[in-house]
Amino acid sequence: MTIAEIQQEIMRMKKEQDVCILAHAYQGQEILEVADYMGDSYGLSVQASKSNCKGMIMCGVRFMAETVKILSPEKTVYLSNPIAGC
């Protein structure tokens, strides 16, 4: 599968699963291209709290996902790499 095909599948699945992708600015271009929001950790948490999506995928480190959950306790938060740390 090519990167473009993977990205298309991710876009399809985001709609199907009602999730948004939050990507910290240091992520690779391939991830940033499919992200719904890009920015710093706090900014992403604020964006997540404003989103109508029921799920959030954090492409960053653990504390960022924890901050999203604190600001959006009703949403399901997934961490793309559970062992990612600072």
Buried (B, 14 or more C-beta within 10 A) or exposed (E): EEEEEEBEEBEEEBEEEEBBBBBBEEBEEEBBBBBBBBBEBEBBBBBBBEBEBEBBBBBBBBEBBBBBBEBBEEBBBBBBEEEBEE
